[in-house]
Amino acid sequence: MAKKMVLYTEEKIQELLNESAPFHSDNFEIVYNSCSYEKLIDKMIELKADIVMFQLKTPIYHAQNFFADLAEANISPLLFAFETISDNEITYFTTTYQDLDLLERLKNFFTTALEKDYNCYFSYIGENSRTNSIMSSRLKKLEKTEYMNDILRGVTKQEFLFYKKQASLQLNDSGFFLCLWNLAEIEYVDHDLNKNIYYYVGEKLCEECQTVLDSYNGGEVFYITPIHLCLIINDIPSNSEATRIQKQGELMKKLNAVLNCKTAFRYRSSFIKMIEDIRLAYESYHRLRIYNFFCSEAEFLTPELIETSRKKVDHMKIDDYLNQIKELIDHNITDPRLELLLEDLFLNMIKPSCSYNIYYYCHTTISAALLERFGNLYKNRLIENNSPQELVYSSIEQKYTNLIESIHLLRGEISNRYMIKNPLVLQAIDFIHDHYTEDITINMIAEHLKLNLSYFSQIFTKEMGIAPRKYLITYRIQKAKELIESSNELVSNIGINVGFFEVKHFSKTFKKITGLTPMQYKKQYAKGEYV
């Protein structure tokens, strides 16, 4: 049976591949030509494609995000990546696949389709002279990376000068900044299969960063781990401090444009006067990264930002707010004052404190009040507090939103008992709970109730404190969380099972509501075996 293939290439190459495909129809069938990485995921799932052939383009972070999307969707197609390195030359890379015969047929299809216009070179580690040169180049880069990592750990001036000469480091000795990016907080479970592709994309990312640095005053780009990219940036000398600061700002914006990957945090050190002080800046990164939870919206996490952001806390005022919140939970969870108090507490008191102790104290107190009042109705959706090391990849805003969504769902769960008085709203909630797996809309619910859409939205929002569409989405995500926790079902299938029929939409919505991607949530909370 022919393997199904989806493509993402420039128009000229796409035409050549499509023209050649009928001559290889026993082996391959091109089922979709995509105009973006984003649409590839949806179509691979929809069409059950076995192979994805894609062209690497600048900026390369799009490919990094594509790999992250594959992991989130929990799918592992055969990858075939290529790059045009000149007008008539292409380098390509493939998955390390057990079926070597299939790989050879795929390579033959690609090279014969393009042979009139391009010379195609397969890039891999092997024994011939070309692949030996690839390995030699990789070894030199690994050696240089080890020098850079040793500089992070701490070196003397003499050691630095030796490394600089040995590896031709583009580092001055007149001041630096240290920057770190977290590229994608996922583990590539298929790294052994796609390591050549991942490595090449990672190197291209370094090259793009280096180009930006070279347009100013230079520096070095290297990986601390496969997902942590580090930059040591030479200071930009200038007679004017205002000009220097302006150019530094321009440089960081350009780097952000190159490194627009799915990221958990971005760190920039204070000014580093001497190379011997790099270690102190790197240690500062490890201390400051936990504050990302409170400052996730910042362009960069910096020591200066934390110093200016942290505010003293009025503990008596916090206790007063907690007492008011507990009173409303106990007597009237539908009171709109509850959400106002929670917003003020989380975003105007806890957030400026930058204190996990205060966050845990408030969150635990509120959760205990909800558990005492509503028992298993709240316990069923309660997630244990994470450690600061885990919370760093979330945000205080997200945790506040999660709490509000839990309260909204509680109102729906208890509606059939005594909280909701409007019978039409009760019917709407029952309809959502019975049909959330289907492709229903708010207009369909209004029609079911024989109500005008505007009037229905108005009475539902007034009674529940949340718009009907948002309630439907939140309920679906809650059911998705339950399925992820209790089964080993593919994440993409879980999305479909709860009413999301596009995996990209499901992943984005899930992260918006929970603060985690479906795969990250699965890794942290699933009771079944992690795949």
Backbone hydrogen bonds, N-H to C=O, Kabsch-Sander energy under -0.5 kcal/mol:
donor,donor_aa,acceptor,acceptor_aa,energy
3,K,27,N,-3.1
5,M,29,E,-2.9
6,V,51,I,-2.2
7,L,32,Y,-2.6
8,Y,53,M,-2.1
14,Q,10,E,-2.5
15,E,11,E,-2.4
16,L,12,K,-1.8
17,L,13,I,-2.4
18,N,14,Q,-2.5
19,E,15,E,-2.2
20,S,16,L,-1.6
21,A,17,L,-1.7
23,F,20,S,-1.4
24,H,21,A,-2.1
25,S,22,P,-1.0
27,N,24,H,-2.0
28,F,24,H,-2.8
29,E,3,K,-2.6
31,V,5,M,-2.7
31,V,29,E,-0.8
32,Y,5,M,-1.0
34,S,7,L,-3.3
34,S,32,Y,-0.6
40,L,36,S,-0.7
40,L,37,Y,-0.9
41,I,37,Y,-0.9
42,D,38,E,-0.8
43,K,39,K,-2.1
44,M,40,L,-2.6
45,I,41,I,-2.0
46,E,42,D,-2.9
47,L,43,K,-2.8
48,K,44,M,-0.7
49,A,44,M,-1.8
50,D,4,K,-2.0
51,I,4,K,-2.1
52,V,78,L,-2.4
53,M,6,V,-2.5
54,F,52,V,-0.5
54,F,80,F,-2.4
55,Q,8,Y,-2.6
56,L,82,F,-3.1
62,H,59,P,-1.3
63,A,60,I,-1.4
64,Q,60,I,-1.3
65,N,61,Y,-2.5
66,F,62,H,-1.8
67,F,63,A,-2.3
68,A,64,Q,-1.9
69,D,65,N,-2.4
70,L,66,F,-2.2
71,A,67,F,-2.0
72,E,68,A,-2.4
73,A,69,D,-2.3
74,N,70,L,-0.6
74,N,71,A,-0.7
75,I,70,L,-1.9
78,L,50,D,-2.7
80,F,52,V,-2.2
81,A,93,F,-2.1
82,F,54,F,-1.7
83,E,91,T,-2.5
85,I,83,E,-0.7
85,I,89,E,-1.8
86,S,89,E,-1.3
89,E,86,S,-0.6
90,I,119,N,-2.5
91,T,83,E,-2.5
92,Y,121,Y,-2.6
93,F,81,A,-3.1
95,T,79,L,-1.8
96,T,193,L,-3.3
97,Y,95,T,-1.2
100,L,98,Q,-1.7
103,L,99,D,-1.8
104,E,100,L,-2.3
105,R,101,D,-2.1
106,L,102,L,-2.4
107,K,103,L,-2.7
108,N,104,E,-2.3
109,F,105,R,-2.3
110,F,106,L,-2.2
111,T,107,K,-2.7
112,T,108,N,-2.4
113,A,109,F,-1.7
114,L,110,F,-1.3
115,E,111,T,-0.9
117,D,114,L,-1.5
118,Y,114,L,-2.7
119,N,88,N,-3.0
120,C,118,Y,-0.6
121,Y,90,I,-3.1
123,S,92,Y,-2.8
123,S,121,Y,-0.5
124,Y,122,F,-0.6
126,G,124,Y,-0.5
132,N,128,N,-2.2
133,S,129,S,-1.6
134,I,130,R,-1.4
135,M,131,T,-2.2
136,S,132,N,-2.4
137,S,133,S,-2.2
138,R,134,I,-2.2
139,L,135,M,-2.5
140,K,136,S,-2.0
141,K,137,S,-1.9
142,L,138,R,-2.5
143,E,139,L,-2.3
144,K,140,K,-2.2
145,T,141,K,-2.6
146,E,142,L,-2.0
147,Y,143,E,-1.7
148,M,144,K,-2.2
149,N,145,T,-2.5
150,D,146,E,-1.9
151,I,147,Y,-1.9
152,L,148,M,-1.8
153,R,149,N,-1.7
154,G,150,D,-1.1
160,F,156,T,-2.4
161,L,157,K,-2.2
162,F,158,Q,-1.8
163,Y,159,E,-2.5
164,K,160,F,-2.9
165,K,161,L,-1.9
166,Q,162,F,-2.9
167,A,163,Y,-2.7
168,S,164,K,-0.6
169,L,164,K,-1.4
171,L,169,L,-1.2
176,F,272,I,-2.5
177,F,233,I,-1.8
179,C,231,L,-2.7
180,L,267,Y,-2.1
181,W,229,L,-2.5
182,N,265,F,-1.6
183,L,181,W,-0.7
183,L,227,I,-2.6
186,I,184,A,-2.5
188,Y,186,I,-0.6
189,V,187,E,-1.3
191,H,188,Y,-1.7
193,L,190,D,-1.3
194,N,190,D,-1.9
195,K,191,H,-0.9
198,Y,194,N,-2.7
199,Y,195,K,-2.9
200,Y,196,N,-2.1
201,V,197,I,-2.4
202,G,198,Y,-2.5
203,E,199,Y,-2.3
204,K,200,Y,-2.2
205,L,201,V,-2.0
206,C,202,G,-1.8
207,E,203,E,-2.3
208,E,204,K,-2.3
209,C,205,L,-2.1
210,Q,206,C,-2.8
211,T,207,E,-2.2
212,V,208,E,-1.5
213,L,209,C,-2.4
214,D,210,Q,-2.8
215,S,211,T,-1.1
215,S,212,V,-0.6
216,Y,213,L,-1.7
218,G,213,L,-2.9
220,E,232,I,-2.4
222,F,230,C,-2.5
224,I,228,H,-2.6
225,T,228,H,-1.0
228,H,225,T,-1.1
229,L,181,W,-2.1
229,L,227,I,-0.6
230,C,222,F,-3.4
231,L,179,C,-2.9
232,I,220,E,-2.3
233,I,177,F,-3.0
233,I,231,L,-0.6
234,N,218,G,-1.8
235,D,175,G,-2.3
241,E,239,N,-0.5
244,R,240,S,-2.2
245,I,241,E,-2.4
246,Q,242,A,-2.2
247,K,243,T,-2.6
248,Q,244,R,-2.1
249,G,245,I,-2.2
250,E,246,Q,-2.1
251,L,247,K,-2.5
252,M,248,Q,-2.3
253,K,249,G,-2.0
254,K,250,E,-2.1
255,L,251,L,-2.2
256,N,252,M,-2.4
257,A,253,K,-1.7
258,V,254,K,-1.5
259,L,255,L,-2.4
260,N,257,A,-0.6
261,C,259,L,-1.8
263,T,261,C,-0.6
267,Y,180,L,-2.4
268,R,301,L,-2.2
269,S,178,L,-2.8
272,I,176,F,-2.9
273,K,271,F,-0.6
277,D,274,M,-1.8
278,I,275,I,-1.6
281,A,277,D,-1.6
282,Y,278,I,-2.3
283,E,279,R,-2.5
284,S,280,L,-2.0
285,Y,281,A,-1.6
286,H,282,Y,-1.4
287,R,283,E,-1.6
288,L,284,S,-2.9
289,R,285,Y,-2.2
291,Y,288,L,-2.2
292,N,289,R,-1.7
293,F,290,I,-1.0
294,F,291,Y,-1.2
295,C,291,Y,-1.3
298,A,295,C,-1.8
301,L,266,R,-3.2
302,T,300,F,-0.7
306,I,302,T,-1.9
307,E,303,P,-2.2
308,T,304,E,-2.1
309,S,305,L,-1.9
310,R,306,I,-2.1
311,K,352,P,-2.5
315,H,313,V,-1.1
318,I,314,D,-1.9
319,D,315,H,-2.4
320,D,316,M,-2.0
321,Y,317,K,-2.3
322,L,318,I,-2.6
323,N,319,D,-2.2
324,Q,320,D,-2.0
325,I,321,Y,-2.6
326,K,322,L,-2.6
327,E,323,N,-2.0
328,L,324,Q,-2.0
329,I,325,I,-2.4
330,D,326,K,-2.2
331,H,327,E,-1.8
332,N,328,L,-2.6
335,D,332,N,-1.6
338,L,335,D,-1.9
340,L,336,P,-1.3
341,L,337,R,-2.6
342,L,338,L,-2.4
343,E,339,E,-2.4
344,D,340,L,-2.2
345,L,341,L,-2.5
346,F,342,L,-2.8
347,L,343,E,-2.5
348,N,343,E,-0.6
348,N,344,D,-1.4
349,M,345,L,-0.8
350,I,345,L,-2.8
351,K,346,F,-1.9
353,S,349,M,-1.0
353,S,350,I,-0.5
354,C,350,I,-1.0
354,C,351,K,-1.1
355,S,350,I,-0.7
356,Y,354,C,-0.5
359,Y,355,S,-1.9
360,Y,356,Y,-3.2
361,Y,357,N,-2.3
362,C,358,I,-2.4
363,H,359,Y,-2.9
364,T,360,Y,-2.8
365,T,361,Y,-2.0
366,I,362,C,-2.4
367,S,363,H,-2.5
368,A,364,T,-2.5
369,A,365,T,-1.8
370,L,366,I,-2.2
371,L,367,S,-2.7
372,E,368,A,-2.5
373,R,369,A,-2.0
374,F,370,L,-2.9
375,G,371,L,-2.2
377,L,374,F,-1.8
378,Y,375,G,-1.3
379,K,375,G,-2.2
380,N,376,N,-2.3
381,R,378,Y,-1.5
382,L,379,K,-1.1
390,E,387,S,-1.0
391,L,387,S,-2.9
392,V,388,P,-1.5
393,Y,390,E,-1.4
394,S,391,L,-2.6
396,I,293,F,-2.6
399,K,395,S,-2.2
400,Y,396,I,-2.1
401,T,397,E,-2.3
402,N,398,Q,-2.8
403,L,399,K,-2.1
404,I,400,Y,-2.3
405,E,401,T,-2.8
406,S,402,N,-2.2
407,I,403,L,-2.0
408,H,404,I,-2.4
409,L,405,E,-2.4
410,L,406,S,-2.4
411,R,407,I,-2.1
412,G,408,H,-1.5
413,E,409,L,-2.7
414,I,410,L,-2.5
415,S,412,G,-0.7
417,R,414,I,-1.7
418,Y,414,I,-1.4
419,M,414,I,-1.1
420,I,415,S,-0.6
421,K,419,M,-0.6
426,L,422,N,-1.8
427,Q,423,P,-2.1
428,A,424,L,-2.0
429,I,425,V,-2.4
430,D,426,L,-2.3
431,F,427,Q,-2.3
432,I,428,A,-2.3
433,H,429,I,-2.6
434,D,430,D,-1.8
435,H,431,F,-1.9
436,Y,432,I,-1.2
438,E,435,H,-1.9
440,I,438,E,-2.1
445,I,441,T,-1.6
446,A,442,I,-2.4
447,E,443,N,-2.3
448,H,444,M,-2.3
449,L,445,I,-1.8
450,K,447,E,-1.0
451,L,446,A,-3.0
456,F,452,N,-2.9
457,S,453,L,-2.5
458,Q,454,S,-1.9
459,I,455,Y,-2.5
460,F,456,F,-2.4
461,T,457,S,-2.3
462,K,458,Q,-2.0
463,E,459,I,-2.0
464,M,460,F,-3.0
465,G,461,T,-2.1
471,Y,467,A,-2.2
472,L,468,P,-2.4
473,I,469,R,-2.3
474,T,470,K,-2.6
475,Y,471,Y,-2.5
476,R,472,L,-2.2
477,I,473,I,-2.3
478,Q,474,T,-2.2
479,K,475,Y,-2.2
480,A,476,R,-2.2
481,K,477,I,-2.5
482,E,478,Q,-1.8
483,L,479,K,-2.0
484,I,480,A,-2.7
485,E,481,K,-2.3
486,S,482,E,-1.3
487,S,483,L,-1.3
492,S,73,A,-0.8
494,I,490,L,-2.2
495,G,491,V,-2.2
496,I,492,S,-1.6
497,N,493,N,-2.5
498,V,494,I,-1.1
498,V,495,G,-0.6
499,G,496,I,-1.5
500,F,495,G,-3.1
501,F,499,G,-0.6
506,F,502,E,-2.3
507,S,503,V,-2.7
508,K,504,K,-2.4
509,T,505,H,-2.5
510,F,506,F,-2.8
511,K,507,S,-2.3
512,K,508,K,-2.1
513,I,509,T,-1.9
514,T,510,F,-2.9
515,G,511,K,-2.3
521,Y,517,T,-2.7
522,K,518,P,-2.5
523,K,519,M,-2.2
524,Q,520,Q,-1.8
525,Y,521,Y,-2.9
526,A,522,K,-1.8
527,K,485,E,-3.2
